[in-house]
Amino acid sequence: GAIAAVGCGLLVARLAWQGANARRVVRESNECERAPWRRAFDAHRRRFALPDRIGLRESSVVGSPGIVGLWRPVVIVPTELAATADAGVIDSVLLHELTHVARGDYAVRIGWRSAECLAWYNPLVWLASARAREAAERVCDAYCVDRLGGPRGYAAALLTVARLLVGRRSSSAIV
């Protein structure tokens, strides 16, 4: 009983710290006003019929693109990546991240993180959580491959992203 409560408490504290860090990253980021990114973002957001409240921001402290926020999601991209005007890269990144938003993956991730807190001692919960994250990534990748004309173009865009971001450390706040 007591050990389970301590373990749960520590994981809840970690989750709260990560949430506070995510809010700080968003607060300290800048609205992405770069024309190629804005145009693609608005087009993909409309494709999914997502509300206007979804933001697009850039930050020098994130190491990879991601989503932050449940009620007012924000797509946040590293500043180095936002500097590119490569339409293939922009479409790949934004379509992938907005697919996560449209699917509700952030809420699912929070659910799994909560399950990890409550049943931290159960390795099957951790395994299922990891598998759920992997499945969400595979689904978003498959959607991008389908929508962006096949695996070759999407893979080329991902390699470009990797080259631009090599050596960067991702903030643990980004999903």
Phi, psi and omega in degrees: 000304184291320180295318179298319180294319179295314178301315179298316180299319179296319180289325175295319178298319178297318179297318178295319178298317179296322177296317178295321178296320179298316179297321178295316180301315180295315181300323183270358179275173179244146173301133178277110183254005182293124189306313181298323179290317181297314181300312181294319180300310181297320180295314180291323178298318178294321179304321180271358184057042179272149183290160180295340185290350178286130185257162174232118184227161175233150183211144177275354182260353177265147183261349179204161178295153178189182180243138173229133173106138180263311184274325177232076184299147178231127169274125182238130182237148176299143181304321179300322179286321180296340180287345181281148176246012180291111185300324179296318178293313181300311180298317182297312181296309185290321178296318179299309183293320180289336172295320175301316180297311183299326181279345183077028184296330180296317179295319178297318179298318178298320177300314179293321178296323176295318177298321177299322179294315185287325183236047185300335183278354184258110182297336179291328176294316179295320178296314180296322179297314179297318179295323179295319178297315179298318180296319179298318178296317180297320180296315180295319177297315180298320178297316179296317178301316181295315185280336186256017171090020175114171187289331185297311181293320180294317179297318178298319179295318179296322177295321177297316177300314181299318179296320180292329189250006182304135179086353179280147176255128182279142174290137180290354181279343187268135178260000000 
